[in-house]
């Protein structure tokens, strides 16, 4: 019997079923604990719905070495995996010896979600350090370019590609950082809203500012911690946020996603919380039980997957790295995918920075500099039983 090709409707239906099953089997009774009294901070006693771990997942063209990454997403039509790696660079940012400018190989990949085979690979010579990735409802691939090359001619932009790699749109001023509507200053992530508006989270430095004086100096020096909104054609509309700890302020807005209600979720990594806004930037509510979040993915049935790559004995003691799972309606952790162990992260381990979930509930982690060695490659697949 010939198997019929999987359609978009089938993919989304399977994804919804997987999420609904998780809700039924892992529903919590009170904030911060699970039905079986598991610990959301350490992950002890919290069910792991994805126990099968595949390190070094995905193929890499011959002659290339994996670099670090922070971005992974799912194609809305065929359910395969889009991601990038930083052209062999284990570290990232301006001034590193290897980046996608000095080693201009193609950083953007589409992988077969079952086999890891490369289905597409493009983007060579355009970026310095890719940081966030998003695939919109039309299948276009958006990538933020976080750093600046030494010549000051490339970086600090957000690029939109067609599914075949054609560059369709670039936001920002190449190689120039700033805090107005024409410039970015370390763009972290990008997402397209329900009406086609473009949202970019900008500013990576705030997470290291741990005193009021440091935050005040950061603001005075023009450093950013904001969400920027653009029209579908790239016209700047508005921005909100600055370095700070109040609602609507951020210390590194590291990742973005929308839920089924059209609300924008921001992973406010330095403040150890998730902030939720309407599409005009009005603050709605927060979540605190998902740790120091680097990446988020919200399924069509509103299951939240939040990955912590940064908690350590010096910045968020006791909180174990890994993927925390829960429904968006509650500040409850109902599932936990544990991290790899790492000696200098005593009791806390190390995990990736980006996360995505396919139609069958398999989870894909994008491994950053903190976890690249332990994971053995840029991507890890956590499969269901």
KACORQUI-V950066 format. One record per residue. N is the residue number from 1. RES is the residue in one letter. NEAR is the number of other C-alpha atoms within 8 Angstrom. D_CENTER is the distance of its C-alpha to the mean C-alpha in Angstrom with 1 decimal. Layout:
N	RES	NEAR	D_CENTER
N	RES	NEAR	D_CENTER
This chain:
1	X	2	39.5
2	X	3	36.9
3	X	4	33.4
4	X	4	32.2
5	X	4	28.9
6	X	7	26.0
7	X	8	25.5
8	X	10	22.6
9	X	6	24.5
10	X	8	24.9
11	X	12	21.3
12	X	10	20.3
13	X	9	23.4
14	X	10	22.5
15	X	15	19.0
16	X	12	20.7
17	X	8	23.3
18	X	11	20.9
19	X	13	19.3
20	X	9	22.8
21	X	8	24.1
22	X	10	21.5
23	X	11	22.6
24	X	7	26.2
25	X	6	26.1
26	X	11	23.8
27	X	10	24.7
28	X	11	25.2
29	X	7	28.3
30	X	8	27.3
31	X	9	24.5
32	X	10	22.9
33	X	15	24.9
34	X	17	25.0
35	X	10	28.1
36	X	7	29.3
37	X	8	28.7
38	X	11	25.7
39	X	12	24.1
40	X	14	20.6
41	X	9	20.5
42	X	9	21.7
43	X	11	20.8
44	X	7	24.5
45	X	8	26.0
46	X	14	22.8
47	X	8	22.8
48	X	9	20.5
49	X	10	20.2
50	X	12	18.8
51	X	10	21.3
52	X	8	21.6
53	X	9	19.6
54	X	9	19.5
55	X	10	18.7
56	X	10	18.4
57	X	11	17.6
58	X	10	18.0
59	X	8	20.8
60	X	8	21.0
61	X	5	23.9
62	X	4	26.9
63	X	4	27.3
64	X	7	23.7
65	X	7	21.9
66	X	13	18.2
67	X	14	16.3
68	X	17	13.1
69	X	16	9.7
70	X	13	6.0
71	X	13	5.2
72	X	16	6.8
73	X	13	8.3
74	X	12	11.9
75	X	11	14.9
76	X	11	16.7
77	X	7	20.1
78	X	9	20.4
79	X	12	17.4
80	X	11	16.7
81	X	13	13.5
82	X	13	12.1
83	X	13	10.4
84	X	12	11.6
85	X	13	13.2
86	X	16	14.7
87	X	15	18.3
88	X	13	19.4
89	X	11	18.3
90	X	11	17.4
91	X	8	17.0
92	X	11	15.6
93	X	9	16.8
94	X	8	20.2
95	X	6	23.2
96	X	8	21.9
97	X	5	24.4
98	X	10	22.2
99	X	15	19.6
100	X	16	19.3
101	X	11	22.3
102	X	7	24.6
103	X	9	23.7
104	X	11	23.1
105	X	9	22.2
106	X	10	19.9
107	X	14	16.2
108	X	12	14.9
109	X	12	15.6
110	X	12	16.3
111	X	16	17.2
112	X	11	19.6
113	X	9	17.9
114	X	4	21.2
115	X	7	22.4
116	X	10	19.6
117	X	8	22.0
118	X	12	20.8
119	X	8	21.5
120	X	9	20.4
121	X	11	19.7
122	X	10	19.9
123	X	11	19.1
124	X	10	21.5
125	X	9	22.9
126	X	9	20.7
127	X	12	18.1
128	X	14	18.2
129	X	14	14.7
130	X	14	11.8
131	X	14	8.5
132	X	14	6.2
133	X	15	7.4
134	X	13	8.7
135	X	15	12.0
136	X	11	14.4
137	X	6	17.3
138	X	6	19.6
139	X	11	17.6
140	X	11	16.9
141	X	12	14.0
142	X	15	12.5
143	X	14	11.2
144	X	16	11.3
145	X	17	13.8
146	X	16	13.5
147	X	11	16.9
148	X	15	20.6
149	X	13	23.1
150	X	7	26.4
151	X	6	28.3
152	X	10	26.3
153	X	10	26.1
154	X	13	22.5
155	X	16	19.0
156	X	20	17.7
157	X	16	17.0
158	X	13	14.9
159	X	13	16.2
160	X	12	16.8
161	X	13	18.2
162	X	11	20.2
163	X	8	19.6
164	X	7	22.3
165	X	9	20.9
166	X	7	23.0
167	X	9	21.7
168	X	8	22.2
169	X	8	21.1
170	X	9	20.0
171	X	9	19.4
172	X	10	20.4
173	X	11	23.2
174	X	10	23.0
175	X	13	23.1
176	X	13	23.7
177	X	10	21.8
178	X	9	22.9
179	X	10	22.4
180	X	6	24.0
181	X	9	22.9
182	X	9	23.6
183	X	13	21.5
184	X	17	18.1
185	X	13	17.8
186	X	12	14.6
187	X	17	12.3
188	X	16	8.7
189	X	16	7.1
190	X	17	9.4
191	X	14	10.4
192	X	11	14.0
193	X	11	15.9
194	X	6	18.7
195	X	5	21.3
196	X	8	19.6
197	X	11	18.9
198	X	13	16.0
199	X	12	13.8
200	X	13	12.3
201	X	16	11.1
202	X	18	13.3
203	X	16	14.5
204	X	14	13.3
205	X	10	16.7
206	X	15	17.3
207	X	11	15.9
208	X	7	18.9
209	X	10	21.4
210	X	7	23.0
211	X	6	26.3
212	X	7	27.4
213	X	6	29.1
214	X	9	26.1
215	X	13	24.2
216	X	9	27.3
217	X	8	27.7
218	X	12	24.1
219	X	11	24.8
220	X	7	28.2
221	X	6	26.9
222	X	8	24.7
223	X	12	21.3
224	X	15	18.7
225	X	17	16.3
226	X	15	16.2
227	X	12	14.9
228	X	14	16.9
229	X	12	18.1
230	X	13	19.8
231	X	11	22.2
232	X	8	21.5
233	X	5	23.7
234	X	9	21.8
235	X	7	24.2
236	X	10	23.0
237	X	8	23.6
238	X	8	22.6
239	X	10	20.3
240	X	9	20.0
241	X	10	19.3
242	X	11	20.3
243	X	17	20.0
244	X	8	21.3
245	X	8	21.1
246	X	6	22.6
247	X	7	20.8
248	X	10	19.5
249	X	12	19.1
250	X	18	16.2
251	X	18	15.8
252	X	15	12.5
253	X	18	10.5
254	X	16	7.2
255	X	15	5.0
256	X	16	7.1
257	X	11	8.7
258	X	12	12.4
259	X	12	14.7
260	X	8	18.0
261	X	5	19.9
262	X	10	18.2
263	X	11	16.8
264	X	12	13.8
265	X	12	11.5
266	X	12	10.2
267	X	15	8.7
268	X	17	11.7
269	X	15	11.1
270	X	11	14.7
271	X	10	16.3
272	X	11	15.0
273	X	15	14.4
274	X	14	12.7
275	X	15	14.7
276	X	12	15.7
277	X	13	17.6
278	X	11	19.6
279	X	9	19.2
280	X	5	21.6
281	X	8	19.8
282	X	8	22.1
283	X	10	20.8
284	X	8	21.2
285	X	7	20.2
286	X	8	17.9
287	X	9	16.7
288	X	9	17.4
289	X	11	17.6
290	X	16	14.0
291	X	11	14.4
292	X	15	12.6
293	X	18	9.0
294	X	15	6.2
295	X	15	3.4
296	X	16	5.4
297	X	11	7.4
298	X	12	10.9
299	X	12	13.7
300	X	10	16.8
301	X	10	18.7
302	X	11	16.4
303	X	12	15.3
304	X	12	12.3
305	X	13	10.2
306	X	14	8.7
307	X	17	8.2
308	X	18	10.2
309	X	16	10.7
310	X	10	12.9
311	X	14	15.7
312	X	13	19.0
313	X	10	22.7
314	X	5	22.8
315	X	6	20.0
316	X	9	19.4
317	X	8	22.3
318	X	10	22.6
319	X	11	19.0
320	X	15	18.1
321	X	15	14.7
322	X	14	13.3
323	X	12	11.8
324	X	14	13.6
325	X	13	14.6
326	X	14	16.6
327	X	11	17.8
328	X	8	16.8
329	X	4	20.5
330	X	7	20.8
331	X	13	19.5
332	X	13	20.2
333	X	16	18.5
334	X	15	20.1
335	X	12	18.5
336	X	14	17.2
337	X	11	16.1
338	X	10	17.5
339	X	12	16.4
340	X	10	18.5
341	X	10	21.3
342	X	10	21.7
343	X	6	25.0
344	X	4	23.9
345	X	11	21.4
346	X	9	24.4
347	X	7	23.8
348	X	16	20.1
349	X	13	18.8
350	X	16	15.7
351	X	15	12.5
352	X	17	9.3
353	X	16	6.2
354	X	15	3.9
355	X	18	5.9
356	X	13	8.1
357	X	13	11.8
358	X	13	14.8
359	X	13	18.1
360	X	9	19.7
361	X	11	17.2
362	X	12	16.1
363	X	12	12.8
364	X	12	10.9
365	X	15	9.2
366	X	17	8.1
367	X	19	10.5
368	X	14	10.6
369	X	11	14.1
370	X	11	14.7
371	X	13	14.7
372	X	15	15.5
373	X	8	19.2
374	X	9	19.2
375	X	13	17.1
376	X	8	19.5
377	X	13	17.1
378	X	16	13.7
379	X	13	12.9
380	X	15	14.1
381	X	12	15.3
382	X	13	16.3
383	X	12	19.0
384	X	10	21.0
385	X	6	24.7
